[in-house]
Amino acid sequence: MKLPRTSRPVVGLLIAFLVALGIPAAAAAAAPENVPVVTYDARQAAEFRDAVDAGANVWKENVRNLRLEPATGGAADAVVLADDGWPRAEVIGLGQGRVWMGRQAVNEGHGAIRIAAH
């Protein structure tokens, strides 16, 4: 499958992120049934909530060795927040942490979905 030119950097960064987590990039080509699931809670993402879901869909369409799903009750592995700063993340553990969807980057012209996918 040939990816659109605009999607290539996103997919490349996703694979680099997975490699950094210790998940082999070669496994991304497979679609195993028993893959790790990371849940996210975007209820505090304010106006970025739809962008977070769209960014998660980028993962679902391109990454096969990790599932990124919205939390459906209970604690989420990652909490997504909105603030006026620059987008950033705080890693608490493997697949766990907080992500800030900073308005500063969006105000400077960066796409909210692209930020969320990263």
N, C-alpha and C positions, 0 to 999 in steps of 0.2 A: 504494500500500500504506500502510495506516495503522499506525504503530508503537504498541505498548503505551506507556502513559504513563511507565512506569518505564524504558523503553529510550530515550526521547527525549533525556534529558541525555547519555547515553553516546554516542549517535550524533552529537549536536551537537558534543560535545567531540572525537570522532574526526575529524569534518570540519574543525573548527578546527585540529587538529593537522596534518592534511594540507595545509591552506592555509598554515600556518606553514612547512611543509617546501617549499612552492612547487609543490605539486600542485594544480591547479585543482579546486575542489569540484564544478564541473559535470561533471567526468569521473567522479565517483562514481556517476552514474546509468548510465553505459555499462558494459559488461562486456567490454572488449577482451581479446583473447588475449595480447597482448604487454604486460603490465604489470610494473612493478618488483616484485621479490620481496625481502622482508626476512626473513632466517632468525633464529630465536631458539633458544637453548640453555637449557632449564629444569632441567638435571640438578642444579644447585646451589640450586634453589628450595625444597628440603626439603619441608615439608608443603604448600607452595603449588603444587607441580608441576601437579596436576590443575586448580587454579584458573587457572593461566597458560594451559594448553591451552584451557580454557573461555573465557577472555578473548580468546584468539586466534580462537576460533570466532565470537565476537561480531563481530570484524573481518570474517571471511570472509562472514558473513551480511549485513553492512551496508555494506561498503566495496568498491567494484568497481575502483578505480584503483590499488590496492596489495594485493599478496598477502603475508600474514604466515604463514609456514610454519615448522614445527620443523626444525632443522638435522638433516641425515642424513649425518653424517660431515664431517670438515673443520671449519674455523672458522665460527662463527655470526656474524651481523652484530650481534646483541644477546645479551648474557648476562644471565640472570635469577638473582638471588641472594636468599637469605633472611637477615634479621638482626632484632635486637630493636628497631631504631629506627623512624622514620617512613618510609613508602614514598617513594622518590625515584629520580631517574635522572641519569646522567652521560652527556651526549651527546659522542661522540668525533668524529663526522662525520655526514653525511646518512644516516640509517637505521642508524647504528652507535652502540653504547654499552653501558652497563650499567644494569640496573634492579634496585632492591632492593625486595623485598616485605616491608616492615617490619611486624613483629608488633604494634607499638604501635597502629597504626590498627585492626587486627583486634581487638585486646583492647579497644578503645574502641567496638566495635560496627560498624565499617565492613566491608562484604562483600569477601572476598578476590577473587572473580571481578570485581567492579566495579573494584577497585584494579588488577587485572591488565589489564583492558580499557583503562584510562586510560593 
